[in-house]
Amino acid sequence: MAEKGSGRILLVDDLALYRRVVPARLGALGREVDACANAEEARSYLARRRPELILLDVIMPGTDGLTFCRELKEDPRTRDIPVLMLTDLRGNAHERSLEAGADDYLPKRLDDALFRIRVQLHLHLVDLRRRDGGAPSPSVPAPILVATRSPLLRAQLPAQFSGGGHTTRLVDQLEDVPLALMPEDRLVVMDMELGVEEMHAAVSQIRMEPTTAGLPVLLLCEKEELSHLLAIEFMIDDVLWKPLKAQVTRHRLALLLELARRTFREG
Protein backbone atom coordinates (compact mmCIF):
# COMPACT_ATOMS: atom_id res chain seq x y z
CA MET A 1 0.00 0.00 0.00
CA ALA A 2 1.58 3.28 -1.10
CA GLU A 3 2.37 5.85 1.56
CA LYS A 4 0.04 8.86 1.12
CA GLY A 5 0.62 12.57 1.60
CA SER A 6 4.33 12.41 0.81
CA GLY A 7 4.30 15.81 -0.88
CA ARG A 8 6.90 14.48 -3.31
CA ILE A 9 7.34 14.62 -7.06
CA LEU A 10 8.37 11.47 -8.94
CA LEU A 11 10.58 11.88 -12.02
CA VAL A 12 10.82 8.90 -14.38
CA ASP A 13 13.59 9.39 -16.95
CA ASP A 14 16.34 7.13 -18.29
CA LEU A 15 18.89 9.97 -18.60
CA ALA A 16 21.00 10.25 -15.44
CA LEU A 17 21.86 13.89 -16.21
CA TYR A 18 18.19 14.84 -16.38
CA ARG A 19 17.51 13.03 -13.11
CA ARG A 20 20.15 15.28 -11.50
CA VAL A 21 19.09 18.52 -13.20
CA VAL A 22 15.32 18.45 -12.61
CA PRO A 23 15.49 18.58 -8.77
CA ALA A 24 17.65 21.70 -9.05
CA ARG A 25 15.26 23.30 -11.54
CA LEU A 26 12.27 22.67 -9.27
CA GLY A 27 14.04 23.43 -5.98
CA ALA A 28 12.25 26.75 -5.47
CA LEU A 29 8.93 24.88 -5.15
CA GLY A 30 10.09 23.34 -1.88
CA ARG A 31 9.17 19.77 -2.90
CA GLU A 32 11.40 16.72 -2.79
CA VAL A 33 11.98 15.06 -6.16
CA ASP A 34 12.53 11.31 -6.27
CA ALA A 35 13.87 9.78 -9.48
CA CYS A 36 13.51 6.45 -11.25
CA ALA A 37 15.31 5.40 -14.43
CA ASN A 38 12.48 3.42 -16.03
CA ALA A 39 8.93 2.16 -15.67
CA GLU A 40 9.98 -0.96 -13.78
CA GLU A 41 11.69 1.11 -11.06
CA ALA A 42 8.68 3.43 -10.98
CA ARG A 43 6.29 0.53 -10.42
CA SER A 44 8.36 -0.56 -7.41
CA TYR A 45 8.43 3.02 -6.09
CA LEU A 46 4.67 3.45 -6.49
CA ALA A 47 4.02 0.24 -4.57
CA ARG A 48 5.66 1.93 -1.57
CA ARG A 49 4.92 5.65 -1.96
CA ARG A 50 2.32 7.89 -3.51
CA PRO A 51 3.79 11.08 -4.99
CA GLU A 52 1.79 14.24 -5.52
CA LEU A 53 2.75 14.37 -9.19
CA ILE A 54 4.66 12.33 -11.80
CA LEU A 55 7.02 13.76 -14.44
CA LEU A 56 7.31 11.06 -17.10
CA ASP A 57 9.71 10.87 -20.03
CA VAL A 58 8.13 9.75 -23.30
CA ILE A 59 11.14 7.94 -24.78
CA MET A 60 12.55 5.25 -22.47
CA PRO A 61 13.91 1.72 -22.97
CA GLY A 62 11.52 -1.07 -22.11
CA THR A 63 8.07 0.35 -21.39
CA ASP A 64 7.88 3.77 -23.05
CA GLY A 65 6.31 6.75 -21.30
CA LEU A 66 3.04 6.79 -23.24
CA THR A 67 2.42 3.10 -22.52
CA PHE A 68 3.31 3.54 -18.85
CA CYS A 69 1.01 6.58 -18.62
CA ARG A 70 -1.90 4.47 -19.89
CA GLU A 71 -1.02 1.86 -17.27
CA LEU A 72 -1.02 4.46 -14.50
CA LYS A 73 -4.37 5.90 -15.58
CA GLU A 74 -5.98 2.45 -15.74
CA ASP A 75 -4.86 1.56 -12.20
CA PRO A 76 -7.31 2.79 -9.50
CA ARG A 77 -4.35 3.28 -7.12
CA THR A 78 -2.55 5.77 -9.39
CA ARG A 79 -5.09 7.18 -11.85
CA ASP A 80 -5.69 10.33 -9.78
CA ILE A 81 -1.98 11.28 -9.66
CA PRO A 82 -1.31 14.01 -12.26
CA VAL A 83 1.08 12.83 -14.97
CA LEU A 84 3.09 15.43 -16.92
CA MET A 85 4.79 14.03 -20.00
CA LEU A 86 8.31 15.26 -20.83
CA THR A 87 9.89 15.00 -24.26
CA ASP A 88 11.96 16.73 -26.92
CA LEU A 89 9.85 15.15 -29.65
CA ARG A 90 8.18 17.55 -32.03
CA GLY A 91 5.06 17.14 -34.09
CA ASN A 92 2.02 15.70 -32.30
CA ALA A 93 3.70 14.90 -28.96
CA HIS A 94 1.17 17.07 -27.08
CA GLU A 95 -1.80 15.35 -28.71
CA ARG A 96 -0.34 11.86 -28.18
CA SER A 97 0.37 12.61 -24.52
CA LEU A 98 -3.22 13.70 -23.84
CA GLU A 99 -4.57 10.69 -25.75
CA ALA A 100 -2.50 8.46 -23.45
CA GLY A 101 -4.28 10.01 -20.46
CA ALA A 102 -1.58 12.49 -19.40
CA ASP A 103 -2.71 15.57 -17.54
CA ASP A 104 -0.19 17.79 -19.29
CA TYR A 105 2.76 17.87 -21.67
CA LEU A 106 6.04 19.79 -21.28
CA PRO A 107 8.95 20.12 -23.70
CA LYS A 108 12.19 19.14 -21.96
CA ARG A 109 13.91 22.29 -23.22
CA LEU A 110 11.52 24.50 -21.30
CA ASP A 111 12.51 27.73 -19.56
CA ASP A 112 13.12 27.01 -15.84
CA ALA A 113 10.57 29.54 -14.59
CA LEU A 114 7.89 28.22 -16.93
CA PHE A 115 8.72 24.66 -15.89
CA ARG A 116 8.11 25.60 -12.26
CA ILE A 117 4.92 27.52 -13.14
CA ARG A 118 3.43 24.49 -14.92
CA VAL A 119 4.37 22.07 -12.15
CA GLN A 120 3.08 24.47 -9.48
CA LEU A 121 -0.26 24.76 -11.29
CA HIS A 122 -0.80 21.01 -11.01
CA LEU A 123 0.37 20.89 -7.39
CA HIS A 124 -2.11 23.66 -6.57
CA LEU A 125 -4.89 21.67 -8.24
CA VAL A 126 -3.86 18.57 -6.27
CA ASP A 127 -4.23 20.52 -3.01
CA LEU A 128 -7.65 21.90 -3.99
CA ARG A 129 -8.94 18.51 -5.16
CA ARG A 130 -7.84 16.99 -1.88
CA ARG A 131 -9.59 19.77 0.02
CA ASP A 132 -12.75 19.04 -1.97
CA GLY A 133 -12.51 15.32 -1.25
CA GLY A 134 -11.81 14.49 -4.87
CA ALA A 135 -15.22 15.74 -5.99
CA PRO A 136 -15.46 16.50 -9.71
CA SER A 137 -15.61 20.09 -10.88
CA PRO A 138 -17.90 20.25 -13.92
CA SER A 139 -17.05 22.86 -16.52
CA VAL A 140 -19.37 25.86 -16.58
CA PRO A 141 -19.30 29.00 -18.77
CA ALA A 142 -17.05 31.67 -17.28
CA PRO A 143 -16.36 35.38 -17.89
CA ILE A 144 -12.77 36.08 -18.97
CA LEU A 145 -10.95 39.40 -19.18
CA VAL A 146 -8.28 39.73 -21.90
CA ALA A 147 -5.73 42.57 -22.16
CA THR A 148 -4.10 42.87 -25.59
CA ARG A 149 -3.80 45.31 -28.50
CA SER A 150 -3.09 42.58 -31.04
CA PRO A 151 -5.87 42.45 -33.68
CA LEU A 152 -5.12 38.75 -34.18
CA LEU A 153 -5.41 37.88 -30.48
CA ARG A 154 -8.51 40.08 -30.05
CA ALA A 155 -10.20 37.92 -32.68
CA GLN A 156 -8.53 34.59 -31.89
CA LEU A 157 -9.02 34.32 -28.13
CA PRO A 158 -12.77 35.08 -27.94
CA ALA A 159 -13.30 32.56 -30.75
CA GLN A 160 -11.29 29.87 -28.95
CA PHE A 161 -12.94 30.60 -25.59
CA SER A 162 -16.48 30.66 -26.94
CA GLY A 163 -16.37 26.93 -27.65
CA GLY A 164 -17.04 26.28 -23.96
CA GLY A 165 -19.66 29.03 -23.74
CA HIS A 166 -17.19 31.38 -22.08
CA THR A 167 -17.56 35.12 -22.59
CA THR A 168 -14.63 37.46 -23.24
CA ARG A 169 -14.21 41.16 -22.51
CA LEU A 170 -11.29 43.07 -24.00
CA VAL A 171 -9.11 45.94 -22.80
CA ASP A 172 -6.06 47.28 -24.59
CA GLN A 173 -3.93 48.47 -21.66
CA LEU A 174 -2.63 46.57 -18.64
CA GLU A 175 -3.29 49.50 -16.34
CA ASP A 176 -7.00 49.06 -17.15
CA VAL A 177 -7.07 45.44 -15.96
CA PRO A 178 -7.58 45.95 -12.18
CA LEU A 179 -10.38 48.48 -12.79
CA ALA A 180 -12.05 46.36 -15.48
CA LEU A 181 -12.20 43.18 -13.38
CA MET A 182 -15.66 42.14 -12.24
CA PRO A 183 -16.54 39.89 -9.26
CA GLU A 184 -17.74 37.11 -11.56
CA ASP A 185 -14.54 37.01 -13.65
CA ARG A 186 -12.73 33.67 -13.45
CA LEU A 187 -9.60 34.31 -15.53
CA VAL A 188 -7.51 37.25 -16.63
CA VAL A 189 -5.29 36.96 -19.71
CA MET A 190 -2.51 39.51 -20.25
CA ASP A 191 -0.32 40.05 -23.29
CA MET A 192 3.30 40.72 -22.30
CA GLU A 193 3.62 42.83 -25.45
CA LEU A 194 1.81 45.60 -23.54
CA GLY A 195 4.91 46.08 -21.33
CA VAL A 196 6.86 44.11 -18.77
CA GLU A 197 6.74 46.81 -16.06
CA GLU A 198 3.05 47.44 -16.68
CA MET A 199 2.37 43.70 -16.48
CA HIS A 200 4.25 43.41 -13.18
CA ALA A 201 2.26 46.33 -11.74
CA ALA A 202 -1.08 44.88 -12.89
CA VAL A 203 -0.38 41.40 -11.51
CA SER A 204 0.84 42.85 -8.20
CA GLN A 205 -2.35 44.87 -7.84
CA ILE A 206 -4.51 41.81 -8.58
CA ARG A 207 -2.66 39.76 -5.95
CA MET A 208 -2.89 42.47 -3.28
CA GLU A 209 -6.65 42.91 -3.61
CA PRO A 210 -8.48 40.31 -1.44
CA THR A 211 -11.34 39.87 -3.92
CA THR A 212 -8.99 39.05 -6.81
CA ALA A 213 -5.99 37.53 -5.02
CA GLY A 214 -6.97 34.00 -6.04
CA LEU A 215 -7.95 34.83 -9.62
CA PRO A 216 -5.97 32.75 -12.15
CA VAL A 217 -3.65 34.82 -14.34
CA LEU A 218 -2.51 33.64 -17.78
CA LEU A 219 0.30 35.43 -19.62
CA LEU A 220 0.81 35.48 -23.37
CA CYS A 221 4.34 36.02 -24.60
CA GLU A 222 6.91 35.36 -27.28
CA LYS A 223 9.45 32.63 -26.52
CA GLU A 224 12.13 35.34 -26.42
CA GLU A 225 10.25 37.02 -23.54
CA LEU A 226 10.24 33.97 -21.24
CA SER A 227 13.29 35.32 -19.40
CA HIS A 228 11.05 38.00 -17.87
CA LEU A 229 9.07 35.37 -15.97
CA LEU A 230 11.66 34.87 -13.27
CA ALA A 231 10.64 38.02 -11.37
CA ILE A 232 6.92 37.18 -11.31
CA GLU A 233 6.67 33.40 -11.62
CA PHE A 234 5.03 32.95 -8.21
CA MET A 235 2.34 35.55 -8.99
CA ILE A 236 1.02 33.97 -12.20
CA ASP A 237 -0.63 30.64 -12.91
CA ASP A 238 0.25 29.80 -16.48
CA VAL A 239 1.87 31.00 -19.69
CA LEU A 240 1.13 30.53 -23.38
CA TRP A 241 3.66 31.49 -26.00
CA LYS A 242 2.82 32.75 -29.45
CA PRO A 243 1.70 31.79 -31.99
CA LEU A 244 -1.19 30.22 -30.12
CA LYS A 245 -2.42 26.77 -31.03
CA ALA A 246 -6.12 26.16 -30.46
CA GLN A 247 -5.72 22.69 -28.88
CA VAL A 248 -3.04 23.91 -26.46
CA THR A 249 -5.08 27.01 -25.57
CA ARG A 250 -8.19 24.92 -24.82
CA HIS A 251 -6.19 22.55 -22.63
CA ARG A 252 -4.61 25.35 -20.60
CA LEU A 253 -8.00 27.07 -20.31
CA ALA A 254 -9.59 23.91 -18.87
CA LEU A 255 -6.90 23.64 -16.17
CA LEU A 256 -7.12 27.33 -15.23
CA LEU A 257 -10.89 27.37 -15.06
CA GLU A 258 -10.88 24.29 -12.83
CA LEU A 259 -8.43 26.20 -10.62
CA ALA A 260 -10.86 29.13 -10.55
CA ARG A 261 -13.93 26.98 -9.80
CA ARG A 262 -12.22 25.24 -6.91
CA THR A 263 -10.67 28.45 -5.58
CA PHE A 264 -14.05 30.17 -5.59
CA ARG A 265 -15.85 26.98 -4.45
CA GLU A 266 -17.94 26.53 -7.58
CA GLY A 267 -19.21 23.35 -9.15
Secondary structure, DSSP 8 states (H G I E B T S, - for coil): --B-----EEEE-S-HHHHHHHHHHTGGGT--EEEESSHHHHHHHHHHB--SEEEEESS-SSS-HHHHHHHHHHSTTTTTS-EEEEE---SSHHHHHHHTT-SEEEESS--HHHHHHHHHHHHHHHHHHHHTTT--------EEEEE---HHHHHHHHHHHHTTT-EEEEES-GGGHHHH--TT--EEEEEGGG-HHHHHHHHHHHHHSTTTTT--EEEEE-GGGGGGGGGTGGG--EEEESS--HHHHHHHHHHHHHHHHHHTT--
